[in-house]
Amino acid sequence: MATDYVISSDRFKNFFNQLETRKSVLTTITQLHKTLTDHFASLEQSLSEKSQNLDSQIEAFDEKTKKALESLENRENAIPERESMAAARIEEQEAAAIADIEKTEEGGGGERSLSEMLRMYCRRMDSKGLVRFLLGRRKESAVLRAEIAAAAEEAVDAAGMVVEVVEEFVEMKVEGKSGMADRRWAVGMVIQAAVPVVEDGGVVAARSVRERAAAVVEKWKGVMGGGGGESGGSGVGAGEATMFLHMVVGYGLKDRFEEEYLRKLVVEFATRRDMAKLAMALGFGDKMKDIIDELVKSGKEIEAVYFAYESGLTEQFPPVPLLRTCLKDCRRNVNNISKKGNYSVSALEEANNLELNATKTIIKCVEDHKLESQFTLEGLRKRVTQLEKAKAEKRKGAIPTSKPSNKRAHGGGGGRGSSGGPPSYRPPKAGRFSNASPSFRQRNPSQSHHASAARYSAPYNYHSHTMYEGPRTASYGPGYGGAHTQSPAALPQQYSLPPQDMGPTGARAAGSYGGQVSYGGQTNYGAYDYSAAAGPAYPPYPQ
């Protein structure tokens, strides 16, 4: 009877194998169905988004077309009025120019003022005479800058006059003539005064003038970078690059150049005063985020702040964190350069120059954008006062490094007014609390502290320059409106370090200064007394 209940194991195995196969098939079908469903859902969503985007673009295009048609209609309706105004303006300018010529021929009127001379050259469309006049009056650059814009409005064809000025400048560069730095300054002033920075061409010019400008700028691109002046890694002068871009924007020539070439100029010379505005006028609005990212990565946080404000991207690039990063980098760099220079006089001098310029640039940026409530300036202003005070004291106590002669020069070239040879100068007197003699310091070690406390007080000149003039190392702060200056006369008369910051020789203890800041301007200093003390001393950085 037991044989009736024997179960075949093979049947069960086949049954379960079939179930497993069907289960695998069902799982595969389910996954495939899910994949297809997700794929078609994604396609539907993508098509929906593209459709919405296309609808918004069509709507924006219709709106833009409507505005363009309205603008054209308004311009067409205004043509008669503009013609009459232009005719009256030309007659007025013609009468003024004739009066100037007659006045010159008659030799009357006496000496003319600077403003009258500028207007006379512009009325006569005398581009060469205008540039010569600017070069002759460069020392009066502040007055020229204030008057030339109004004078350029007196020109019958200001756009044509600017093209003539630039064309002469480019021809001189091609010929390799000298004195191009001064001429570049004069040409830059004319461009800045007569060519507005507006997208799609800022000057009102005939087509022939624009074509002539295009030919001149194309030729300029081929020779740009020569003739002296500050330059970047590409060999192009910073001021000249800004002038070039100004002409491209002003005459609507951006389509004639590769976009990447123009973008590289913008990024490389971002420290120039109007570069952010030029970038927007060049149509880089949708690329400003990438440009600002590149500036931040290259350590140009100050420039990034100006670009962010110009493009309205301050939410994506908050200015205060960028400024704090810049200040932190400045302190680290200042410390590094002093360490690398073994805290020598020259290393500390360079470190403090860069620190002063960087600190002033940060202060200027904060004030320009009214960020005082978010970024406290009290400590930075105190630091600037300390550094300027130290330099002022150095200027007062400067002593020649070479040992002066005990005898006065006589005979030819020795006395005042003699013309027989180079003049001889008496050394300045030493300060009350220092002595230039090494033996004196050895006998009086306490005197070395007084000398070291006044070691770093050389005169400091923080240049303020226009867009097209300035030191070889461009400074963003002065480029955006000038530097902060402080009168040395208003500063205290003595400065020294706390004892814990002094080394055994009177030098600053390690870990206080160093590094190079990429946005410092050049400075000029008087003679330093490298034999008056064992080492320099400087004020500590505010925490």
C-alpha positions in Angstrom: 0.0 0.0 0.0 2.9 2.3 0.5 3.7 2.4 -3.1 0.4 4.2 -3.8 1.7 7.3 -2.0 5.1 7.7 -3.7 5.6 11.3 -4.8 7.6 12.0 -7.9 10.2 14.7 -7.1 10.9 15.4 -10.8 7.3 16.6 -11.3 7.6 19.0 -8.4 10.9 20.3 -9.7 9.5 20.9 -13.1 6.5 22.7 -11.6 8.6 25.0 -9.5 11.0 25.7 -12.4 8.0 26.8 -14.5 6.7 29.0 -11.8 10.2 30.6 -11.4 10.4 31.2 -15.2 6.9 32.8 -15.2 7.9 34.9 -12.2 11.0 36.1 -14.0 9.0 36.9 -17.1 6.4 38.9 -15.0 9.2 40.8 -13.2 10.8 41.7 -16.5 7.5 42.8 -18.0 6.8 44.9 -14.9 10.2 46.6 -15.0 9.9 47.3 -18.7 6.4 48.7 -18.3 7.7 51.0 -15.5 10.7 52.1 -17.6 8.5 52.9 -20.6 6.0 54.7 -18.4 8.7 56.8 -16.8 10.3 57.5 -20.2 7.0 58.7 -21.7 6.2 60.7 -18.7 9.6 62.4 -18.9 9.1 63.1 -22.6 5.7 64.6 -21.9 7.1 66.8 -19.1 10.0 67.9 -21.3 7.7 68.7 -24.2 5.5 70.6 -21.9 8.4 72.6 -20.5 9.7 73.3 -24.0 6.3 74.3 -25.1 5.9 76.7 -22.2 9.4 78.1 -22.9 8.6 78.5 -26.5 5.3 80.3 -25.7 7.1 82.7 -23.3 9.7 83.4 -26.0 7.1 84.0 -28.6 5.3 86.4 -26.1 8.6 88.2 -25.3 9.4 88.4 -29.0 6.0 89.8 -29.8 6.4 92.3 -27.0 9.9 93.3 -28.2 8.6 93.6 -31.8 5.7 95.8 -30.6 8.1 98.0 -28.7 10.5 98.2 -31.7 7.6 99.1 -34.0 6.5 101.8 -31.6 10.0 103.1 -31.3 10.4 103.2 -35.1 7.1 105.0 -35.4 8.1 107.6 -32.8 11.5 108.1 -34.4 9.8 108.5 -37.8 7.4 111.1 -36.4 10.3 112.9 -34.7 12.3 113.2 -37.9 11.0 116.6 -39.0 11.6 118.0 -35.5 15.1 116.5 -35.2 16.0 117.8 -38.7 15.0 121.3 -37.7 16.9 121.0 -34.4 20.0 119.6 -36.2 19.9 122.4 -38.8 19.7 125.0 -36.1 22.5 123.4 -34.1 24.7 123.2 -37.2 24.1 126.9 -38.0 24.9 127.8 -34.4 28.1 125.8 -34.4 29.0 127.1 -37.8 28.6 130.7 -36.6 30.6 130.0 -33.5 33.4 128.4 -35.5 33.5 131.3 -38.0 33.6 133.7 -35.0 36.5 131.8 -33.6 38.4 131.9 -36.8 37.8 135.6 -37.4 38.8 136.3 -33.8 42.1 134.4 -34.3 42.8 136.2 -37.6 42.2 139.6 -36.1 44.5 138.7 -33.2 42.0 140.1 -30.7 40.5 138.8 -27.5 43.7 138.3 -25.6 44.6 134.9 -24.1 41.9 132.3 -24.1 40.9 130.1 -21.2 41.4 126.4 -21.2 37.6 125.8 -21.8 37.6 128.2 -24.7 40.5 126.5 -26.3 38.9 123.1 -26.0 35.7 124.4 -27.5 37.6 126.1 -30.3 39.4 122.9 -31.4 36.2 120.9 -31.2 34.2 123.4 -33.2 36.9 123.4 -35.9 37.0 119.6 -35.9 40.8 119.9 -35.4 41.5 116.5 -34.0 45.3 116.8 -34.2 45.3 120.3 -32.6 43.0 119.0 -29.8 45.4 116.1 -29.0 48.4 118.5 -29.1 46.6 120.8 -26.7 45.8 118.0 -24.3 49.4 116.8 -24.3 50.6 120.3 -23.6 48.2 120.6 -20.7 48.5 117.2 -19.1 49.4 118.7 -15.7 45.9 120.2 -15.7 44.3 116.8 -16.2 41.7 117.4 -13.6 40.4 120.6 -15.2 40.6 119.0 -18.7 38.5 116.1 -17.6 35.9 118.4 -16.3 35.7 120.5 -19.4 36.3 118.2 -22.4 32.9 116.5 -22.3 31.1 119.9 -22.7 33.6 120.9 -25.4 33.0 117.7 -27.4 29.3 118.6 -27.7 30.3 121.6 -29.7 31.8 119.5 -32.5 29.7 119.2 -35.6 30.6 115.5 -35.9 31.9 114.3 -32.6 31.9 110.7 -33.8 34.0 111.5 -36.8 36.4 113.6 -34.8 37.0 110.7 -32.3 37.6 108.3 -35.2 40.3 110.7 -36.6 41.9 110.9 -33.2 42.0 107.1 -32.8 43.2 106.7 -36.4 46.2 109.0 -35.9 47.0 107.1 -32.7 46.9 103.7 -34.4 49.0 104.9 -37.3 51.7 106.2 -34.9 51.7 102.7 -33.1 52.1 101.0 -36.5 55.1 103.3 -37.2 56.5 102.5 -33.8 56.9 106.2 -32.7 57.9 107.1 -29.1 55.9 108.9 -26.5 52.8 106.7 -27.0 52.0 106.6 -23.3 51.1 110.3 -23.1 49.3 110.1 -26.4 47.3 107.1 -25.2 46.2 109.2 -22.2 45.0 112.0 -24.4 43.2 109.7 -26.8 41.6 107.9 -23.9 40.3 111.2 -22.5 38.7 112.1 -25.9 37.1 108.7 -26.2 35.8 108.8 -22.7 34.3 112.3 -23.1 32.7 111.9 -26.6 31.6 108.2 -26.8 28.9 107.0 -24.4 28.9 103.4 -23.2 25.5 102.1 -24.4 24.7 98.8 -25.8 24.2 98.6 -29.6 26.2 101.7 -30.3 26.1 104.9 -28.2 27.2 107.5 -30.8 25.1 109.0 -33.4 27.1 108.5 -36.6 26.6 108.1 -40.3 27.2 104.6 -41.8 30.4 105.8 -43.5 31.8 106.9 -40.1 30.9 103.6 -38.5 32.6 101.7 -41.4 35.7 103.9 -41.0 35.7 103.3 -37.2 35.4 99.5 -37.9 38.5 99.6 -40.2 40.5 101.6 -37.6 39.5 99.3 -34.7 40.4 96.2 -36.8 43.8 97.7 -37.5 44.2 98.6 -33.9 43.6 95.1 -32.8 46.6 94.0 -34.8 49.0 96.4 -33.1 47.4 96.6 -29.6 49.9 96.1 -26.8 52.8 98.1 -28.0 53.8 101.6 -27.1 54.5 101.1 -23.4 52.1 101.2 -20.5 50.8 98.5 -18.1 50.0 95.2 -19.6 48.6 91.9 -18.7 49.7 88.5 -19.6 48.5 88.9 -23.2 50.8 91.8 -23.7 47.9 94.2 -24.2 48.0 97.4 -22.2 45.2 97.7 -19.6 44.3 101.3 -20.5 44.5 100.6 -24.2 42.3 97.5 -23.9 39.7 99.6 -22.1 39.8 102.2 -24.9 39.5 99.4 -27.5 36.4 98.0 -25.9 35.0 101.5 -25.4 35.2 102.0 -29.2 33.7 98.6 -29.9 30.8 99.4 -27.7 30.4 103.0 -28.7 30.3 102.4 -32.4 28.4 99.1 -32.3 31.2 96.9 -33.6 30.9 93.9 -31.3 29.6 91.6 -34.1 32.9 92.2 -36.0 35.0 90.4 -33.3 34.9 87.0 -31.7 33.0 86.9 -28.5 35.6 84.9 -26.7 38.3 87.5 -27.6 36.2 90.3 -26.1 35.4 88.2 -23.1 39.1 87.5 -22.4 39.8 91.2 -22.4 37.0 91.9 -20.0 38.2 89.2 -17.5 41.9 90.0 -17.8 41.4 93.7 -17.2 38.5 93.5 -14.8 40.2 96.0 -12.4 39.6 98.9 -14.8 37.0 101.4 -13.6 34.3 100.9 -16.3 35.0 97.3 -17.2 31.8 96.0 -15.6 29.7 98.5 -17.4 31.5 97.7 -20.7 30.9 94.0 -20.2 27.1 94.6 -19.8 27.1 96.9 -22.9 28.9 94.2 -24.9 26.0 91.9 -24.3 27.6 89.6 -21.7 24.6 89.9 -19.3 23.8 86.2 -19.6 27.4 85.3 -19.1 28.1 87.5 -16.2 27.6 84.7 -13.7 30.5 82.7 -15.4 32.6 85.8 -15.5 32.1 86.5 -11.8 32.8 82.9 -11.0 36.1 83.2 -12.9 37.0 86.4 -11.1 36.4 84.8 -7.7 38.4 81.7 -8.5 41.3 83.9 -9.6 41.3 85.8 -6.4 39.7 89.0 -7.7 37.0 89.3 -5.1 36.8 93.1 -5.3 36.3 93.1 -9.0 33.6 90.4 -8.5 31.7 92.7 -6.2 31.6 95.5 -8.8 30.6 93.1 -11.5 27.9 91.5 -9.3 26.4 95.0 -8.6 26.5 96.0 -12.2 24.8 92.8 -13.4 22.3 92.6 -10.5 23.7 89.2 -9.2 24.3 90.2 -5.6 22.0 87.5 -4.4 24.1 84.8 -6.1 27.4 86.5 -5.1 26.8 88.2 -1.7 29.4 91.1 -1.5 30.2 90.9 2.3 31.5 87.3 2.2 33.6 88.2 -0.9 35.0 91.2 1.0 35.9 89.1 4.0 37.6 86.6 1.9 39.6 89.4 0.2 40.6 90.7 3.6 41.6 87.3 4.8 43.7 86.7 1.7 45.3 90.1 2.1 46.4 89.3 5.7 47.8 85.9 4.7 49.7 87.3 1.7 51.2 90.1 3.7 52.4 87.6 6.3 53.9 85.3 3.6 55.9 88.0 1.9 57.5 89.1 5.1 58.4 85.5 6.0 59.9 84.8 2.6 61.9 88.0 2.9 63.2 87.0 6.3 61.6 90.2 7.7 64.1 92.4 5.9 63.5 96.1 5.4 62.6 95.7 1.7 60.2 92.8 2.5 58.4 94.7 5.2 58.3 97.7 3.0 56.6 95.8 0.1 54.2 94.0 2.5 53.0 97.2 4.1 52.7 99.0 0.7 50.5 96.2 -0.6 48.5 96.0 2.7 47.8 99.7 2.6 46.7 99.6 -1.0 44.5 96.6 -0.5 42.9 98.0 2.6 42.1 101.3 0.9 40.6 99.3 -2.0 38.3 97.4 0.4 37.2 100.5 2.1 36.4 102.2 -1.2 34.4 99.2 -2.3 32.4 99.2 0.9 31.7 102.9 0.7 30.8 102.8 -3.0 28.1 100.2 -2.3 27.0 101.5 1.1 27.8 98.3 3.0 29.1 100.0 6.2 26.2 98.5 8.2 27.2 94.9 7.2 31.0 95.4 7.0 32.6 97.5 9.8 35.3 99.8 8.6 36.5 101.2 11.9 39.4 98.7 12.3 40.4 99.1 8.6 40.5 102.9 8.8 42.6 102.7 12.0 45.0 100.4 10.2 45.3 102.8 7.2 46.0 105.6 9.7 48.7 103.6 11.3 50.4 102.7 8.1 50.2 106.2 6.7 51.5 107.6 10.0 54.5 105.3 9.9 55.3 106.4 6.4 54.9 110.0 7.2 57.3 109.6 10.1 59.8 107.8 7.9 59.7 110.7 5.4 60.4 113.2 8.2 63.3 111.1 9.6 64.8 109.8 6.3 68.6 109.8 6.2 70.8 109.0 3.2 72.2 105.5 3.2 75.6 106.4 2.0 78.2 108.0 4.4 78.2 111.7 3.7 81.4 113.6 3.0 82.7 115.8 5.8 83.9 118.4 3.4 81.7 120.7 1.3 82.4 120.7 -2.4 84.0 123.9 -3.8 84.8 125.2 -7.2 83.2 124.0 -10.3 79.9 122.1 -9.7 80.2 122.5 -5.9 78.4 125.7 -5.1 74.9 126.9 -5.8 74.4 128.3 -9.2 77.7 126.8 -10.6 77.6 125.3 -14.0 80.9 123.5 -14.1 79.6 120.1 -13.2 76.9 118.2 -11.3 75.8 119.9 -8.1 76.8 118.6 -4.7 74.2 118.3 -1.9 74.7 118.5 1.8 73.2 115.5 3.8 70.1 116.3 5.8 70.4 116.5 9.6 69.6 113.4 11.6 66.5 113.2 13.8 66.6 114.2 17.4 66.3 110.7 18.7 68.4 108.8 16.3 72.0 108.8 15.1 73.3 107.5 11.8 76.6 106.4 13.3 76.8 102.6 14.0 79.3 103.2 16.8 76.7 105.5 18.5 74.1 102.7 18.5 76.6 100.3 19.9 77.4 102.6 22.8 73.7 103.4 23.2 71.6 100.3 22.5 68.4 102.0 23.7 68.5 104.3 20.7 67.8 101.5 18.3 64.2 101.2 19.5 63.5 104.8 18.6 65.1 104.4 15.2 63.2 101.2 14.4 59.9 102.7 15.5 60.3 105.3 12.8 61.9 103.0 10.3 58.8 102.6 8.1 57.6 106.1 7.5 58.6 106.9 3.9 56.3 109.2 1.9 53.5 107.4 0.2 51.7 108.5 -2.9 48.4 106.7 -3.7 47.7 107.6 -7.3 44.2 108.5 -8.5 43.9 107.9 -12.2 41.3 107.9 -14.9 40.3 104.9 -16.9 43.2 105.3 -19.3 46.0 106.5 -17.0 47.6 104.9 -14.0 50.4 102.7 -12.7 51.5 99.6 -14.4 49.8 97.5 -11.7 46.2 98.4 -12.0 44.3 99.2 -8.9 40.6 98.6 -8.7 40.0 101.1 -6.0 41.3 104.2 -7.6 39.9 103.1 -10.9 36.4 103.3 -9.4 36.7 106.8 -8.1 40.0 107.5 -6.6 41.9 106.5 -3.5 41.4 107.4 0.2 44.0 109.9 1.3 44.9 111.2 4.7 47.0 114.1 5.5 50.1 113.1 7.4 50.0 116.4 9.2 46.8 115.3 11.0 48.4 112.1 12.3 50.2 111.7 15.7 53.9 112.4 15.8 55.1 109.2 17.5 54.4 105.5 16.8 55.8 102.4 18.4 55.0 98.7 18.9 53.8 97.0 22.1 56.7 95.1 23.8 55.2 91.7 23.0 55.4 92.4 19.3 59.1 93.3 19.3 62.0 90.9 18.7 65.3 91.1 20.4 66.7 93.5 17.8 63.7 95.7 17.7 62.3 94.0 14.6 58.7 92.8 14.2 58.1 89.3 15.6 57.3 86.6 13.1 53.8 86.1 11.7 52.5 89.6 11.1 53.1 90.6 7.5 53.6 89.2 4.1 52.3 88.3 0.7 51.5 90.0 -2.6 48.2 91.5 -3.3 47.2 91.6 -7.0 45.4 94.9 -6.9 47.9 97.3 -5.4 49.0 100.4 -7.2 52.6 101.6 -7.5 54.0 103.9 -4.9 57.0 106.3 -4.7 59.2 106.5 -1.7 62.0 108.6 -0.5 65.4 107.4 0.7 65.5 104.9 3.5 67.9 104.7 6.3 69.0 101.1 6.4 71.7 101.8 9.0 69.8 103.6 11.6 68.6 100.5 13.5 68.8 96.8 13.6 65.4 96.2 12.1 62.1 97.9 11.2 59.0 98.0 13.4 55.4 98.3 12.3 51.9 98.5 13.9 50.1 95.3 14.5 47.2 94.3 12.2 43.8 95.0 13.9 42.0 91.8 14.9 
